[in-house]
Amino acid sequence: MNAKNNLTIERFPAWLAGELKERDLSQKELADASGVSNQAICAYINADRFPTFFNLADILEALGRQESTPAGLLRRLDELEQL
């Protein structure tokens, strides 16, 4: 698996900011779509804190990512552990 494509917790803030930019979404729009507070989205982008498993799933689902299901998240975590 290409390490560049792996989403790790250390890469999450930059990844999330990039996803918003690529989709032309504001933090508030993502917050509204995901049900995660705007303050939390801002904290994630600034690396002040990291999302819970459930908030991560909600964010990924709002972004239309396949990892948003519990099975998809667990499969992704398993893939990352294999590296």
N, C-alpha and C positions, 0 to 999 in steps of 0.2 A: 504494500500500500504506500502511496506517495505521502511522505511525512508532511509536505506542504498543505495537503488537503485535510489533515487531521485537526479536529477541533479539540483543543485542550483548554483547560481552565485558564492557563496563562495567556492563551491567544484569544480568549473569549471577548474581552473588551474591544480589541481592534476588529475582530470578526463581526461583532454586532454593529459597530459603527459603520463598517463597510457594507453590511447587508442593508442598513437603513439608507445609506447613500445610493447604493445600486438600485434600490427600489423606490427612491425619491420619497421616503417616508420620514415623518418627524418622529421624535421620541414619543410625543403625545399620541400620535396615530397608532404607533405600535402598542403603547400602553392601553389604549381603548380597545384595540383588536385582540389583545392577549389577556386582558383582565389583570395585568400586573401594573402596579402603580407607576406613574410617570417618574416619581422620585426614585423608585427602584431601578427603572430602566436607566436613568441618569447615573446612578451609583454604579451600575454594571459597566457602563461605557467608560466611566472614569476610574474603574478598577478599585473603587472604594469598598465594594463588597461583591460577592458572587452569588448567582441565583441558586435557589434550592432546586432539587430535582424536579419538583412540580412546576415552579416558575419557568425553568428551562424548557420543560415540555410545552407549556402554554406559549412561550415566545416562539419556539420552533414551529408549533402548529400555526400560529398567526402569520409566520413567514412562509408557510406552505412547505416546510421541510419534512421529508419522509421520516426523520428521526423522532418526530413528535409523539409517536405512540410509545407506550411503555416498552414494548418489545423492541422497537427501533432504537430507543435510547439505550437499553441494555445491550443490544447487539453492538452499538457504537462503542459503548464502554468496554465491551469484551475485545473489540478490534484494537482499541487503544492500548489495552493491557498486553496484547500480543507483541507490541513493538519493543 
